[in-house]
Amino acid sequence: MSEVAQQKDKFWLYVGITMFVIVTGILLIKQSENEKFAPIKQQVAEENAQLNIRVLKNY
């Protein structure tokens, strides 16, 4: 009976390790995407700042 309990413990250990690896992989991919597109986001922000011109007219 103790062998069955040890197998269950190892099963949940494997499940936990697998979930940790999957979540870590997803976070690393998202981080690399953020770093890859950072210059583009900066360029868009600069263009928006340049285009944000208010024209005031006195009628």
Helices and strands as residue ranges (DSSP letters): H 2-51
